Structures are given as structure tokens and as C-alpha cells.
Amino acid sequence: MKNEHMIRINEHISYIKASENPLSADIGIIEGEKFLWIFDLGADESAAEFLNGIKKRKNAVISHFHPDHMGNLEHVKLNEVYLGANTFKYAKLGNVVDEDIFIDDGIKLHIFPLPSSHAKGSLGLETGDYAFLGDATYATMKQGRVCYNSSVLKEEIAVLENLSAKYFLISHDERFIRSKEEVIAELKEIYKKRDPKESFIWI
């Protein structure tokens, strides 16, 4: 089955591009031996129809609780759902991930907690040279201003540096597939702007 917005990265990994109307995140699709692994479900009904049309058992990893990433949760038939504790409060279902999980489904998968200023309790999914990060590298809004939590950003950089993936897949980014080195360098530049007297780095 085909989706006009689906792009193949390699023989195992594809993705459905994000959209603005309706607001829907990029959806990662990883083809394992037993399961189709979906990173984020988006919020576009046509994406849900497409995913349900794939005749394979499906597991989903939800990066965080924002509706554009998990809006289709009730519309896609899933075997298992993996999510962070904060996302579980909204979804009220699934397996809470609070430490690294390694799964072998013909391809090796690594589900990991990812500190994020954008959304508490985010998850990432690494397979081979690629790591899906959702919105985890983005800032948040506080008092009407864009900012990063400095201690959380430091923790996030450490987690990202320890990944073996060469490329990071970042939702809503026009480039989507970016080099690990470039993303980490950008985050480190932001971290350099911190004021030791402040908890937040104002952008």
C-alpha cells in the first residue's frame, strides 16, 4: 500500500511527512520481522487509514503527549504502545518506559527516555544509523518567552552523545534527517548561552 507523503529512507525505515493542516507530526515506520514499528502516530486521519491498511501487527512508540504526535492513538489498531510516564497520564494506556529498552525484531531497536525542555517525559527510538527524536530538541515557552531548561538541556546532550546513530530524525524540521554532529553542535551552542544564575536559557 502506498501513501503519497511516505518517503523511504532504506529497506527497513520510511516516514510519512508532517503536515500543517491538519497539524500532524512526522510518522516513522520501521519494518521488523514480526511487527511494524511506528514512531508517533500523527493526527491526520488519512495517515491512520494508511497505517491500518498495512497487514502486519503493529507496535507504536509515542515521543510525547502533544496531540499532533498521538492524536491517532485511538484510530490505529496496535498490539503494544510504548510511552513515557507523563504521556501515559494523557493516553491512559500502554507500557511506561522509564529506562532503555532493547528489542530484536530482525532489526535492533532501542527505545530510550530523552530529557527535553519541549515536553517532559519524551522518548526516542534508535535503529541502526537513525534515531527518531520527535520534538525533543525544541525549546518551550515560559512567561511568553522561548527558552530551554539549562539542566535538562545538559542531560539531553549527554543522552544524544551516547547514541550510536549517525542521523537524527527531527519532527516538523523541513530537513527531517539531520546529522548527529550538527544537531548536538547546535544544542551545545545554545547551552553556552546559559547564565549560571538562571534556570532557563532564554532564546
Stockholm file with secondary structure:
# STOCKHOLM 1.0

chainA/1-203         MKNEHMIRINEHISYIKASENPLSADIGIIEGEKFLWIFDLGADESAAEFLNGIKKRKNAVISHFHPDHMGNLEHVKLNEVYLGANTFKYAKLGNVVDEDIFIDDGIKLHIFPLPSSHAKGSLGLETGDYAFLGDATYATMKQGRVCYNSSVLKEEIAVLENLSAKYFLISHDERFIRSKEEVIAELKEIYKKRDPKESFIWI
#=GR chainA/1-203 SS CCCTTEEECSSSEEEECCEETTEECCEEEEECSSCEEEECCCSCHHHHHHHHTSCSCEEEECCCSCHHHHTTTTTSCCSEEEECHHHHHHHCCSEECCSCEEEESSSEEEEEEECCSSSTTEEEEEETTEEEEETTTSCEEETTEEEEEHHHHHHHHHHHHHCCCSEEEETTCSSCEEEHHHHHHHHHHHHHTCCTTCSEEEC
#=GC SS_cons         CCCTTEEECSSSEEEECCEETTEECCEEEEECSSCEEEECCCSCHHHHHHHHTSCSCEEEECCCSCHHHHTTTTTSCCSEEEECHHHHHHHCCSEECCSCEEEESSSEEEEEEECCSSSTTEEEEEETTEEEEETTTSCEEETTEEEEEHHHHHHHHHHHHHCCCSEEEETTCSSCEEEHHHHHHHHHHHHHTCCTTCSEEEC
//
